[in-house]
Structures are given as C-alpha cells and as structure tokens.
Amino acid sequence: MAHIDAGKTTTTERILYYSGVNYDIGEVDDGTATMDWMIQEQERGITITSAATTIYWEVNSNTHQINIIDTPGHVDFTVEVERSLRVLDGAVAVFCAVGAVQPQSETVWRQANKYEVPRICYVNKMDRQGADYFRVIQQIKEKLGGNPIPVQIPIGEEDHFTGLVDLIKHKAYEWNKESMGKEFKEIPIPEDMLNLVQEYSLKLIEGTAEEDPELLEKYMEDPKSITAEDIILQLRKATLEKRAFPVFCGSSLQNIGVQALMDGIIHFLPSPIEVPAISGINPKTEEEETREADVNGKLSALVFKIVNDTYVGKLAFVRVYSGSLNAGGTVYIASSTHKERVSRLIRLHSNKQKPINILEAGDIGAVIGFKDIKTGDTICDEKSPILLESMDFPEPVISIAIEPKTQKDIDKLDGALAKMSEEDPTFTVKVNDETAQTIISGMGELHLDIIVDRLKREFNVECSLGKPQVAYREALRESIRHRELYKKQSGGKGKYADIEIEIEPVTSSDAKGLEFISKLKGNQIPKEFISAVEKGIKSAMETGVMAGYPVLAAKVTLLDAAYHDTDSDALSFEICGNIAFKEASRRIKCDLLEPIMKMEIITPDEYVGDLSSDINKRRGEISGIESVANTQIIKSRIPLGETFGYVTALRSISSGRATASLEFSHYAVTPKNLAEELIFKLKGIKVNL
C-alpha cells in the first residue's frame, strides 16, 4: 500500500521474479507488469484494480506461503485498498525515498489503523535524485504518528546506492546488477558508516530490549550477548501489537533490497493463526461469537470483491477465516439468508486462474458459481451461522450524465453499468426522476474516465457525457421537535402512524449517515415499527429539502409514538418517518456542503508563485510549502468543483514540469452566493440563505 508512484507494482514484480513465479521481470513503464493486467493499467502505467497472487518463500529452510495483494495508489481507487486491508493480516507500506510521506500515504496508513493491520515499511527509490532515508523515517514518526524502527541502513544514496547494512545481523550486503539482483554478496561494513551503524544498532537493541525485562537485564550485563534471534523475536512481538514498524530500504527498479524485504515479511508480519480470532454476530441469537483460524473449525469467510469475468461469469474473491470451503459444496450466505452452490474454486495469479479443490482457513481465493452475491457478504455453515462485520466505503464525490450514442445500445449500457457498480461499491448509477438522465458517480475524474473507457473496450458501448458535477451534500443547522400523524382511510384497512421526533445537527467533522435513538418506554409500539421509522428517516435523508442532495449526517431521537391495533403496520410508520423528517427539515435552516480536496503539487522553484496564485483564484487555501531537493511541494485544500480539468491548467502554467495529487479531505459549507446560484439553477427559484 502506498501513494501513487511509490513503486508498489514494481516491488511486487521483483517479488514474483525472485520467488520463481515469473521467469522475467515485468516493468510498469513498458506495460509488461504481471499485476497490471488491465489494458488501461498498461497504457497509463498505473494500478487501477487490486491484483492477488500467491508465492512461496524460504527462510531458515522453512517454506512459507504468502498471499499478496498489490493495491492502487491513486485516491480514485481507494476502495481497492479499503477492501484489501479488511481481509489481510499484514501490510507493506511503501514510501518513496524522495517524496517521503505523501497525501495518499496518510490515507492508506489511516485505513490500516482502522482495521488494526500490523505493517512494515519499505523505503523504495533509494537510487533517485534527492533520496533521503532518514527524512522518511522522521516523517513516519511526525506525520503518521508511527514508531519506525530501522532494521537496515542504505549504503550510499542516489547514484551511489549499492546495497544495505542489516542492523540485526550487523552485516553489509551488495547486489549484483548483472544477475538482475538475483545474486548479492556479503561485504565489510564501509568504514565511513561504522559510527552510524553503531548508533542505529544501539537504538535497535535498546528499543527491542525494552520489550522484555529479561532481555533488558541481559543487555545491561553484556550488550553483545543479545542475538539476532532475540531481536527478531521481540521486534516481531512489538510489530504484531502495532507498537513498532520495522523499516527496510531498497530500490526495486534497480533490483536492490527486495529479498531482504521478503525475509522481513516472514520475520515480522503475522500468519493467520497469530492474528486475533475474527468476531461476528450470530444472526439467530444476536450474540457475538469468535472464530479461530482453524481448518477443522466452522466455516466463516468474507467476500471482499466481485469481478465479472467474460468467460466464467461472476468471480467472488473470498478470505477464509475458519474452516474449509470445498468445491462442489453448498454454503450459507448469512448477509442475505440464502444458500449458494460453490461450482469451482480458483487460486489467483493476477488475471490467471488455477483450479483448486479447497480453500482453508487463512487462504485467499475466488469462487465461481455464486448467483446472488455482493461485496461484504459472509459465507458460513447454515447450522453455525455468523455475520462478519462488512466494509465501509467512501461516498462518491463527482457525478456525470451519460447516454449511449445510439438508441440500440440503451439496454447494453444499463447492463454494463450494473455489472461495474456491482464490482465497485464507490461507483453508483442513478436515474434522475425529472430529466430521465442516467447519472454515474465516482471518486474522481480519473475514476469515471476509466469507467467510460471500459464501457467502450469491454462492452462495445460508445457514450456521450455531460459536464462533471460535484456531489454536494446538505447539513442541518438547527434542532427541532416535530410531531407527525400519518392517517389514511379508503375503505377497508387504513393506514395509521403517530410519532414525535427531535432532529439535531451533528457537529463531528467525520460523522455521516443517521444516528437514531429511541426513547420510547416498554412496549409503547411494536419493535418492528421503531425500525420502520428509522428506515423511513434514512430514505428521507437521501434527498434533502434544500436542493435535493443527500443529508450528510443527522441525529434523530424518537420521543413518542402511538399506533392503532388494526390500521397500523410497518409501512405506515416508515412513510410517517419519511414525511416527519422532510417536514421538520423544511422548518429549519440548512447548509449546502461541498467536498474539499487535499491537494499536493510538486513543482520546480520557478513556478511556485504562479501556481500559488492559481490556487487562490480557485478558492483554495495553501497550508504550507516545503522544499525537497530541487523542488517545492505546495500543500493546499481546494473545493472539488474548482479542480475539474486542473491537469491541463497545471501543465500550461508549469510547462508540463509540475505534478499534482488530490485526495478527499472533508465537506465544508459552500459560500452563500455559490449555493444560491446552484439552487437557482436546479429549481429555477431565487433562494435567500
């Protein structure tokens, strides 16, 4: 996991080569990387979809199986990182030795914190101009709040980078470029590095000894008595508990340091039996249960990705947490309470498939044959059901109208969009009720650009596009109490629901969705009516009263309710909840919110002034300018609506020498004049905010 261009795919290609899976090294720049199998990935030199593979690596005469997922670095495809981290036991955080901790580095680090994933760090591109290993370590500490523990020190930097010193073994190694880095030899530690090696070896031993009182005592008596095995054992313990992050270095493109990184994965990242048992809810008893990673235990597995394959149909990527999944068997989908048959099982190597008969606890593979399955579903035994926690995905921030160029392609387009939205939870498709236009929404311009490109290549549908639209949100500014009586009588059984709710704004910046609280006492109304009220309020929040955009977050308390013995049902209370929220919202002040992006521009010195001026014109705020090597890094926050087509403007201002990266930061109140203008366009009426 890493920021764009830190070298994830290049590193993975070297791992495949040195582990014997590939006989040639694929290159991202040449479009020959194994893990970048999509045409769009090969053409653009970026990773779009996470690719899974399995390799075997030997350490101390023991062979270990490693399941690897190579994730994209671009923020538009952050869903791939999210779902991968949800099912993996460990991560390698790759950092560019020049760029250090970049915006997307922070995002993926936060995602790893969320899922409590142990990780090791790999400082790549040590051969690049401006490479600074210790600056990266400092930024991991300051910007990410991590505790980086260097276990290696580079020999030389930039053009003079030739190898590394292993602080654990106290040995130096140099890589042979003629053998494509397959061979490396031990060399004496360079004399000019002895003091530095001594300093960092001491830090490593002291940091490790602190983990174990006995080891600390041993160290105090005789520092030289501490062995490499002692250090690895204690540092592994600290890594698994997320208290330390071992740091490695290398240059994957120059084939230096990758084998040592592989050894580090074995030494410091957990096997499935070393991570805490997965917990979930038993849907029958509604009590929490745990499942250990035992191949003989009860089956529990999570579907973390869906891919529609041209030849075999729907592929469901799964991580098995306990028990075994057998080809030809029948399983229970706890999320939707139905059974599915497992036609075939496959192990994945990028887009290649190897048929297997069984997936056991700890394995990652794919299932062929599921008809009704979606991302986040739990697979288990019907007799021992368990519902594992699903995944949270960010909401789309950009929308665009789309239509086929020919009438005959309408059905084909609908089918293709349905398949792609099934694969990607951050890509949504809606039909505008008023204009009957099909609106697609995603995480950014690149995301939607790839979608349109896939429509053309994979589904043979040529499309016309509207202008990109910002996915605004609405926010409640005040609190209100509201009573709603929903009553209908049209002969026979009527409809009746009576509720009183209190709506309050949510002040937390990261809150989203509905926080629903019921203060009803005893059996004032049946339980299913309470959940129906919540459902009605949720549906009302999807279209706000101000401009029809979803309400970002709200706290709603159900204070009072009454029902009729014969005329009341769940639907009546759902409709009542929907009407109550909308009517109450109309009586209070609301804000229109726009997505704000965190933007980082890397530029030569001479363009800083022009670029800063352009950012200010676009309503952006510069938060800092940092100097690295011969370049400047401009950090800013800018409204998403002001960034459409920014790549072209950036090239124009900097003569093509500057690059920018964007990631979603937060929602902020849209300036009054812009909000009024937008609502006027949407509704054709003047609004005073």
N, C-alpha and C positions, 0 to 999 in steps of 0.2 A: 504494500500500500504506500502511496506517495503522491506528491504534487506532479503535475504534467512534466514530462521530460526528465524525471529524476533517474530513469533507467530501469524501471521495473521489468519491462518485457525483455530488454537486452540481458538483464541478470538472469531471468528465467531461461532464456535461450542457452546461456552458458551452463546453467544447472542441468538442462536436458542433455547437453553435449558431454559434460564431464561424468554424468551418471550413466552414460552409454545408451540413453534412449534415442538420441539423434546422432547420426554419423557426421553431419555437417552443422556448422553454426549458422543459424538464420540471423539476418540483420533487419532491424526495423526500417532503416533508411532505404534498403534495397527492396522492401516489400516481401521479404522471404522469411519473416519470423513465424515460427510454428504457431505461437499463441495468438498472433494477429491473423486469423484465417479469413475474416470478412473482407470482401473486395474494398469496402470503404476504408477499413483499417490499413490495408496495404497501400492504397493510394495516398492517404493522408498522413501515414506514419504515426497514427495514434491508436490507442486501445479504446474500443467502444463497448465491447461486451466482455465480461469476465470469463476467462477460459480455464477449465480444470484439467489437471493431468496427475498421473501417479508415477513416482520414480522410486528407486531403491538406492540406498547409500550405506556404505560400510564404514563403521567406526569401531576400533578395537576388536576386529574380527567378528563383529555382530552386524548383520544386515538389517536395516530399518526401512520400513515403507513410509514414504512421505506423500501426502496428498497436497498438491499445490493449486492455489487459485491465483491467477495473475489478473489484477483489477485495473480498471482505467484510472487515470489521474485527473481527467477533466471533470469539473464540477457538474457539468450537464449529465454525467453518467454516474453520479454519486450513489444511485440506487444499487449499483453493482457492488460497491464497497460495503454498503449497509447490509445487504443480504449475505455477503460472503463472511463478514465478521460475525454475523449472528450464528453461523454454523461451524466456524473454525475454532481451533483450540489455541492457536498462537499466530503471531503476525511478524513479518519482517518489515519494519518501517524504513524505506529507502530515502535518503536525503542526498541532494546534490551538494558536492563539496564547495561549490561556488555560491549557489542560491541559498544554501542552509535551510532554515525553517521558513517555508513559503506558505501562502494562504491555504492551499489545499492540504498541506502537511498538517496544519492545525485542525482542519475539518476531519481528516481521517483519524488523527490522534484522539479527538473528542469521541468519534464513533467507537474506537477501540476501548476507550474508557467506559463508554455507555454499556458495552457488552462484556466488560471486565476481561479483556483479552490480554494475556501476557505477551510481551513483544521484545524483540532485539532490534538494534538499529544498525543500518549499513550505510556508511558514508561513501557514496559512489562518485565517480568522475574526479578522482584524485589527480588525474593527469591533465585536467583542464586549467587554463589560464585563470588565476585568481583563486585556486583551490585553497581552502583553509580548514583543516580537520578540527582544530581546537575551537574555532569560531562556531562550528556546527554544534559541538558538544555544549558550549556555553549557551547557545540559543535553545537547545533542547531543555536545558535547565530553566532558562528565563522565560521563554515563550510558551513552552508546553508544560512546565511545572513537573518535569520528569526528573529522575535521579540517574543520569547517564554514567555508566561505569566503563571507561575504555579498557578493552582487553587486548587491543592492538594499537601500535603507533606506526604511521607510514614512514617508509624510508624515502625521503625526498618528496617533493611536491611538483605539480605542473609537469613540464617536460622531463624532469629528473626523477619522477616517481617510478621506482623499480621493484619495490617489494614492501614487506612489513615486518615489524618486530612483534612476536607473540609474547605478551607480558605474563601470561600464565605459565608457559614453558620456559620463558626467558631465552628465546631463540629467535634468530632472524632468518627470513626466507626471501629468495629472489626467484622471480618467474621467468621461464624461458619462452620468449616470444615466437621462436621458430616452431615450437610444438603447439602453437595456439594456446599457450598457457597450461597445457595438459601436464607438463613437467615443471617442477620447481625444486630448488635445492636449498639446503641449509647453508648459511654463510655467517661469518663472525659479525657480531653487532658492530656497526660503524662506530669508530672511536668518538666522533663528534656528537654521537647520540647517547653515549653511556650515561651522562648525568640526567638527561631527560627520561631515559628508560628507567633509571634507578628511582627517580622521583615518582613516576606513574606506577611502577611496580609496587612501591611502598604504599601509595594510595589504594591500589587494588587490594593488597594484602590486608591493610588496616581496615578497609571497608568490608572485606569478607570476614575477617576475624571478629568484627563487631557482631556478626550474626550468631556467633556461637561462643559462649563463655569459655568452654574448654579450649577452643581453638585460639581465643584471645590470650589465655594463660600460656598456651604452648608458644604463641608468637612472642610474648613478653620474655619468656625464658630463652628462646632461640629462634629468631625470625627465619633462619634458613631451614628449620625443621618442618616448615609448612610445605606440603607437596602440591603439585598441580591438581591432583585428585581432590585434596582438601578444598582448594579454591573453587573448583568446578562444582563440587557438592553444595557448598554454602551459597555461591552465587546463583546456582540453579534454584535453590530454595527461595532466595530473595526475588528472583525473576518471576517465578510462579505465583508469588504473593503480590506481584506488581509493585514491589518496593524498590526495584532496581531494573535498569535496562542496559544490558551489555552492548557496547558499541564496537563495531567492526569497520574496516575500511578497505577500499579497493578501487579498481577501475574495470568494470565489466566489459567495456568495449575493447580495452587492451588486454583482457583475459588475466587480470591480476586480482587475487584475493578471493575468488568465488569458492574454491574448495574449502578454505578456512571458514567461510560463512556457512557452508553446508555442515561442517563439523559443529559450528556454533548452534545451528538449528537443533541438532541431535543433543548437544550438551545442555542447552538452556531452555528450550521450548518443551511444553508438556506432551505426553502421549495421552490418548483418550482416557486411560484409567487414572491419570493424575489430576484431571480437572474435576471440580465438584460435580456430584450427580445432578443430572438435569431434573428440574422440578416442573410440575404441571398440575392441572386441576382434573380430578376425576369427574366427568360430566354427570355421572349417576349420583354420587354422594356430595358433589361440590366441595370436596375436601382436597387439600394439597397433598400430592404424592411425589416421591422422587424415584428416579430410575438410574441405577448404577450402569456403567459401561461394561455390561456382562453379556457375552454372546449367547449364554444359556438363559438369560432373563426374558422378561416380557417385552414384546416388540414396541419400540417407540422411535419414530423418525419424523423429520420435518422436511416439507417440500419448500426449497428456498428459491427455486427458479423454474420457469416454464419456457420451453423453446418449441416452436412449431417447425418440425423438420419436413422438408419436401418429400422425402422417401418413406419415413417411418411414422409420420404423424406427430402427435404430441409427445414431447420428452419432458418428464418431470425429474428435475435434479433433486436428489434427497441426501440428507445426512442421517445415518442410522445412529441413534444414541444408545439403544439397548436391544438385546435380542437379535434376531436374524430375519432378513427379508428374502424370501425364496421365489425364484422364477416359477410361474405357473400357479402360484398360490393366490388366495383371496385375502384382502386386508380391509380394515375398517377405517373410514375417514371420519375421525372424531369431530372435525370442524363442521361438517355438513351431514353427519349421521347417516352415511350410506356406505355400501360395500363396493369395492373395485377389484378387478382381477389384474394381477401382475403378469402381463403376457411375456415380457422379456426384461432382463436386466443387462445393463452395459456399464463397463468402466470407460471413462473418457480420457482421451488424449487430444486436447483441443477440439477440433471438429471430427476427429476419427473415433470410431466406436469399437470396443472389444467386448463381445458377448461373454457374460459370466452367469453362473447359476445361483449365486448367493451374495448378498451384501450383509456383512456382520457389523456388530457394534463398533463404532469408530470409522466405518467406511463412508466414502462419498462416491455416489454413482448416479445412474439415471434409470428411470423406469419407463418402459414402453407399454402402452395399453390402457392407461387411465383415460376415461372419457370426460368425467366431470371433476376437475381438479384445479386448484388455484394456488398461487404463491402464499405461503404461510399456513397451509393445511397440515394437520397432524395425521400421520399414518400409525395405526396401532392394531392390537388384537381386539376383537369385539367383546370378548369375555373380560378383558382387562383394559378398558378404555382410559385414555389420558389425553388431555388437551394441553399442548405445549404453548407457551407464550408466542404469539405471532410477531411480525415485524412492523415497525413504524416507518413509513416512507414520507419524505418531504412532499409538500404540495406543489403542483406546477405553478410557475410564475409568469409564463408567457403563453399567449394564445394566438391562433391564426385561423382564418376561414379557408376552407379547402373544398374544391369541387373537381370532378373529373372533366377532362377536355371534351369527352364525347358522352352522350346520354347512355350508350350501351354499357359504359363502364361503371355505372352507379352501384349496381349490386356487387361488382368485383371490388370496388373501393370500400364499401361497407364491410365486406368480409375480411379484407386485408387489414383495415383499421382495427377491427375486433380482435384479430389474431395478435397484432402488435401491442394492443393495450392489455391483452392477457399476459403477454411476455413481460411487459414493463409497467409496474404499478405507478410510475411517475408520469406516464403518458396517458392522457384521458381524452375521450371523444364524447362530444355532446352535440345535440341539435338545438339550435336557437328556436324557441317556440314562435317568436314573432316573425323572423326572417326566413325560417326553414333552412338556414345555412348550417353546414357541418363545421363545428369548431373543434380543432385539435389543440391540446395544451401540453406543454412540456417544461423542461427545466432551463431552456435557453435556446438561442438561435441555432446553435450547432446541433442540439438535440433534434429539433424539428427539421433541420436541413437533412440530417441522416435519415429520418423517417420518410421524408419525401423522396430521397434518393433510393431507399429500399422499395418504396411503392413502385418506382419506375423499373428497377432492375429485377426484383424478386417476383413482383405481382403483375408486371407489364401494364401499369396504370399511370398514364400521363395526367398530371394535375395542374390546375391553376390555383394560385394562392392569393389571399388578401394581404393587407399590411399586418405586421405583428402587433398584437395588442397586449397591454400589461394586464396581468391577473390581479386586479385591485381587490381589497378586502374592506369590509365595513367594521366599525367598532362602536360599541355603545359608550356614551359619555356620562350618562346619569343612571341612577337607580329609580325603580318604580314598582309599585304594587298594583296588581291588576286582577279583577275578577271577571271570569268569562263563563257564561251559561250557553251551552250549545243544546238546542232543543228543536226537534223536528217531528211533526206528526202528519202522516199522509195516509191514514187508514192502516189498520193492522199494527204491527210492531213499530214503534217510533225510535227516535234517537235522543239520548239524554246524557249530558255530562256537565258537571258544575265544578270549576276549580278556581282557586285563588293562588296566584304565583307572585314571587318577588324576583325581579330581574336586576342584576348588579353588573357593572363593568368589571373586567379582570385587568388588574394593573401589571401583572407579571409580564415581562417582555417575551418570554419563551412559551407562554401559555397559548394553547389553541384548542378549539372544539368546545364542547359543553361540559361544564361542571354542574351536575344535577344532584340536588339534595332534597330528600323528602322528610318533612317534619310532621307527617300525619301520625296519629296515635292509634295503636291497636289495629283493629280491622275496619278502619273508617271506610275504606273502599278496598275491593279485592286487589291482591298484589299485581296481577297482570294489567290492571287499569293504570297503576303507577308507571310501569314500564312503557305502557302505551302513550302516556302523557310525555314521557322523556323522548320517545320515538317521534312524536308529533313536533316537539320543540326542535329536535335535531333537523328534521326536514325543513322547518321554517327558517332555520339558520342558513340553509343552503342558498336562499335568495333574500338578501336584506331589503328593507323597505326604502332605503335611501336611493340606491341606483341599481339594485338587483344583484349586487355582488355578495358572495358568502360572508357571513359574520364571522370574524376571526376567532373570537372567544367570548364566552358569556357564562356567568354563574346564575343559575335559576333555582330558586327554592320553592318547593310545593308546600304552601302553608295550610291550605284547607281544601276539602273536596267533598262532594256528595254525589250519590248515584241513585238510580231508580231500579227497583227489583226486576222489572221486565224490559224496560226500554234501554237500559244501559248495556253497552258492550265495549270491547277494547277499541274498536274502530271509532266509536263516539268520542272516547277520551283522547285518542290520537288526533282526531280532527280538532277537538277542543284545544288541545295543547298547541297545535299549529296556529290556530286563529289567535289564541291568547298572546303568544309571543309576538306575532305580527302587529296586533292592535296596540300592545304595550309599547313596542318599538316606535310606532308612529307618533307616540305622545312625548317622546324624549329626544334630546339632541344626539346626533350620531356624527362620527368622523369617517372620512374616506381615507383608507390607508394604502400606501404604495410600497412595493418591495424595494428595499435599499440593498445595493450590492457592495461588497468589499472589493475594491479594485487595486491591483498592484501592477505598476508599469516599470519595466526595466529598460532604461534608455541611456545612450551616451550623454555626457555632461551638457553638450551644447543645446539640447532640445528641452531641458528641464523647464525653462521659462515659458516657452510656447505651450508645452503640454499642461503645465500648471494653470495657465490662463484658460486653456480649452476646458479643463475640468471645472473651473469656476463658472464658465459660461453654461455648462450643463448642470448647474445646481449641485455640483459635487463639493465635498469638503476634504481638503488634504489633511491627513492626520500625521504625516511625517515623511521626511526624505532621508534616505540612508545611502551612504556611499560605500560601494563594494568594488574593489579593484578599479577598473577604469569606467565603471558605470554607476548610474544613480538609480535607486529604487524609490519610486513615488508611491506612497500608500494613501489611499483615499476611500471615501464612501460616496456612492453616486446612485441616484434613482435609476432603476432598471429602464424606465421609459426613455432615458436620455442616452442609453448605450446602444440602441439599435443602429447597426451599420458602423459601429465605432472602429472596427478593424480597419476599414477604408480610410477613415479620418486620421487614425494613428499612423498608418503608412504614409499618408500625404504629409503630415507635419514632420515626421522623423525620417523621411526618405527611405522608409522601409526598414529602419535600423532598430526601432523600439518594438517591444512585445508587451502584451497585456494579458492578465488573467483575472477572471471575475468569479466570485462565489457569493451566494446569497448570505446576507447578514441579518436583516430584521425588517419588520414593517414599521413605517413611520407615517405620521399624519400628512396627507397631501396638502400643499399650500391652498389656501381658500380660493384664490382666483382660478387655479387649475381645476380644482374639484367642481366649482360652479360651471365652468366651461364644459367639463366632461359630462356632468349630469344634464346640462342643457342639450348637448349633442344626443345623448341617449334618450331623453324623454321629450325633448322639444319644448321644455318649460324653463322659465327662469327660477333659480333657487337662491335664496339668501341664506348662507350658512352662518 
